[in-house]
Amino acid sequence: MFTRMWAYHLAVEDANEHSQHGPAEPPALASTGSSARRGPFWDVVEGRVPPPPAAVLLGFELLSVDPDAGTIETSFTATEQFLNPAGDVQGGLLAAMLDDTLGPALVATLSHGEWAPTTDLHVQFLRPARPGRIIGRGRIVRRGGQVAFLAGELIDEQGELLATAMATANIRSSPE
């Protein structure tokens, strides 16, 4: 897996205009505010660029982000189209939700011109997920100059733990 996480995944008002669930609530941002921040994550948050199609597909919504703490909380909408033959949300889609939670925790901290592809994603599926709202929580475990280690989990609306993940991302600068 080598996905680009630099164009980040915040299905804010533009993406949700086409959603059957109505517009998203504004995300809770760290006290530093986002207006002074630049970069792909913040470009999506502030509506300068549209969210990636994959984020829209997953029903991504940013609930809160604290770049100083390296934490994020997201929400996804698992639809009937996400189901496997057993009637549960397909594991690959849960993995995508985890990638779209862990990645933004890091990407929110990057400088303009930096991006961070996922180089490894290890997922543990703990219980079947049903259609509906799924909450993601992600955090930076450790960040170096070029490599970051990330962790997070998905829970259902009842607070039951669905899946956990650990990821590694490679921090890169865009060529000028």
Secondary structure, DSSP 8 states (H G I E B T S, - for coil): -----SS-----HHHHTTSTT------EE-TT-STT--SHHHHHHTTSS---HHHHHTT-EEEEEETTTTEEEEEEEE-GGGB-TTSSB-HHHHHHHHHHHHHHHHHTT--TTEE--EEEEEEEE-S---SEEEEEEEEEEEE-SSEEEEEEEEEETT--EEEEEEEEEE-EE---
